[in-house]
Amino acid sequence: MVKVGIEPGLGEPGWVRRFLASLCLKSAFSLEFLIRMASGWFYMSCMVLGSLGSMCILFTTYWMQYWRGGFAWDGTVLMFNWHPVLMVSGMVVLYGAASLVYRLPASWVGPKLPWKVLHAALHLLAFTVTVVGLTAVFGFHNHSKITHLYSLHSWLGITTVALFACQWFLGFAVFLLPWASQWLRSLLKPVHVFFGACILSLSIASVISGINEKLFFVLKNATRPYSSLPGEAVFANSTGILVVSFGLLVLYILLASSWRRPDPGALTDRQPLLHDRE
């Protein structure tokens, strides 16, 4: 008698073996997924990161509001005050959050397209906020007849924004649009990741140099100079420490191999003994 649906020599239907193999693969992946989640380090880091990012924005806003007179959009120094707030929000906090989209455990399963769209959209939002921040400082300089792009801070900042623009358009064209071949994406992915980390590092350097430059300018003729550490200097320096701490934590999460999205081949490497020969 011929056994219908049963493979000779194996003693069980082919669909049963395929089902068991699929179940074992999913179980192996789920186990690794749960182990990583159970450690708690990722979500603890995200909570700390969210707190640091919020504090960076709040501290910068408070500095400009309390010590520098608040905000306006009239070409005066109050227009300039938007610049540090928007640059910290865009080039540091939003940029850092967008960089970590692929580190979310939820992005490890299922199609990557929704996460690519989210990654690109958050970066575009960060870039938009950054452009508004640049508009604020250029508008203030034009109104006050101040030379543009003469300081090291401005050189660092404009270079960082230019790299960010190139990075976004390259990522959109190669990784989001469907025309690029797999070998081209594989070739450019390490470059994309490298420059992503470089842009964040340059953003932090730009913020720190900008804080120093601003303090030197506003405290130059003050009753208490920068060297005597008045309250504004202490607060602004503390804001810089928060920005550095935020950036270092983002870079740590980006570089931690245990929090990267598993490669598709990683699952097949763990394939159990029940292997479908068909």
N, C-alpha and C positions, 0 to 999 in steps of 0.2 A: 504493500500500500504506500502510495506517495503522500507525504505530509505536506499539505498546502501551507505556504507561508513560513515553512521552517527550513533553515539553511542546513544542508547536509553536514553532519559531523559536529554540529554545535549544540543540538538538542533544544533550541529555543527559537521562536520566531524572530526574524530580522528586526521587526518594528520594536520588539521588546528590548533587544540589545541597544538599538538606537536611543530608545527612551531612557534606559538605565545609564547609558553613556552621557546623554545630555543632563540627566539629573545629577550625576557625579560631578560633571564639570561645573554646573551651577552651584552645587554644594561647596566645591573647593573655592570658587570665587566668593561665595557668600561668607564662608568661614574667614577668609583673609579680610574681607570687607568689615566683618564684625570685630575682628581682632584689632584692626586699625582704629575703628570707632571706639572700641572699649577702652583704649588707652586714655582717651579724653584729651590728649595733648592738642589735637587739632582744634577741637571746639573751644578749649580753654584759650588757645592762641588767638582764635577768631574773636573771642570776647575781649581779650586784652587789646587786640588790634582795633576793634571797633571803638573801644574806650579811648585809646590813644589818638585815633583819627579825629574823633569828636572833640577831644581836648585841644588838638592842634588848631582846629578851626575856631573853637570858642576862645582860646587864648589870644589868637591873632586878632579876632574881632574885638575882644575886650581891650587889647592894647591900643588899637586904632580909635576906639570909641572913647575910652577913659583918658588916655594921655595925649592923643593926637586930634581930638576935637570932633570925631564922628565922620559922617559920610555925606557926600553930595556928588552931583554929576554936572559940574559947572566950570571945569577947567582949573579950579583952585586946588590947593593942597588937600582939600577934603575929597576931591576926585581921586587923587593919588592914593588915598587910604584904602580904596577898593583893591588896589594892585596886590598888596601882600595877602589880603584875605582870599582873593580869587586864585592867586597863584598857588597858595598852600592847598586850597580846596581842590583845584584842578590837577596840578602837576604832581602833587604828593598823595593826597588822600584818595581822590577818585581814581587816579592812575594806579595807585597801589591796589585798590579794591578790584579794579578791572583785571589786573595782572593775575589775581588769585582765583579767577573763575574756574580754571581747570583743576584747581586743588580741592574744590568742593567734592566730597564723596558722592553726592548725587550726580555729578557729571561723569563718574566712572562707568556708568551703565547706560545702555541705550544709545541712540544716535548722538553724534557730536554737533550736528548743525544748530540746534537751539542754543547750545553753549557758545558756539562760534559767534552767533548773532548777538548774544548777550555780551560777550567779550568785546566785540567790535562796537556795540552801542555804548557801553560804559566808557570805552576809550574816546569815542566821538564826543560824548558828553564832557569828559575831562578836557578834551581839546577845545571845545566851545567855550567852556568856563575860562580856560587859559587865554583864549583870544580876547575875551572881554576884559580880562585882567591886563593884557598888554595895551588894549585900547585906552584903559584908564591912565596908565603911566605915560603913553605917548601924547594923549590929550592934555595932561598936566604940563608936560615939557613944552608942547607947542604954545600953550597959553602963557607960560612963564618965560618963554624964550630960552629954554635950557637945551643944551646940546644933547643929542640922542647918542646912545650906545658908546659912551666913552670910558666907562668903568669896567673892571674885571667882572663884576657882578652882571652887568648887562651883556657882556660877551658870553659868559657862561649861560645866562638865561636864554638868549636868542639862539645860541647853538643847540641848546636842549630842545627848544620848541621846534626848530627846524628838523632835528633828528626825529622828534615825535611825529611830525607831519609825514616825513618819509616812511617811518615805521608803520604808521596807520595805513597809508595808501598801498604799501607793499603787502601788508597783511591782508587787506581787503581784496586786492587783486589776485593774490596767489592762494590764500587759504580759505577765503569765503566764496569767491566766484568759482564756478565749476570748470573753467577752461584748463587750469594748470594740471599737468600730469603728476602722478604720484612720486616719481623720481625727483621732479623739481621741488615739490613740497618737502620731501625728505632732505634735499640738499640745502634748502633755505631755512628749515625749521631751527637748526642750531644757531644760525645767524640772527633769526628773529628773536629767539630767547635771549641771546647774548646782548643784543642792543636794547631789548626791553629792560634788562637789569641795569645796563649802562645809563639809560635815560633816567631811571629812578634815582640812581646814584648822583647823576649830574643835577637832577632837580633838588636833591637834598643839599648839595654843595651850593647851588644858586640861592636857596633859601637862607642858608647860614651866612653866606657873604652879603646877602641883602639885609639881613637883620643887623649885622655889624655896620654896614654902610649907613643904614638909617640912623642907628644910635650915634655914630660919629657925627652925622650931620646935625641932628636935633639937639644933642647935648654939648655941642662944641662951645657955645656961648651961654650955657645954662649956669645956674647958681652952683649946682653940683655937677662936675664933669663926669664923663663916663668912667674914668679911673677911680672915682670915689664910690662907684656902684650905688647910684640912687635907685629908688624903687622901680622906676621904669626900666632901668638897665637889668636889674635882677629879674623882673618879669619877662622881658624880651629874651634874655639869655635862657630862662627856663622854657620859654616857647621853643627856642632852638633845640634844646635837649629833647623835648617831646617829639619834634620833627625827626631828629636823628633816631630816636628810639623806635618810632613808627617805621621808618625806612629800613632799619636793620631787621626788624621782625618780619617785614614783608620779604626781604631778601632771604632770610632764614627759611621761611616757609617755601619760597620758590625753589631753593636749592636742596631742600630735604627730599631725598629720593623716596622715602616711605610715603610721602604725600602726593606723589605724582600719579597721574592717571595711568593704570596698568596698560602695557602694550597689548594689542590683540593676540600676539604670539605667546604671551605669558600664560594664557589659559591652556593653549594646546600643548605647551611644554609640560603641564601637570596632568595631561590626559591619562585617565586610569587604564587598568587592564582591559576593560570592556571597550574595545576600539572597533568602530564600524569599518569593515573592510570594503564596503561597497563604494 
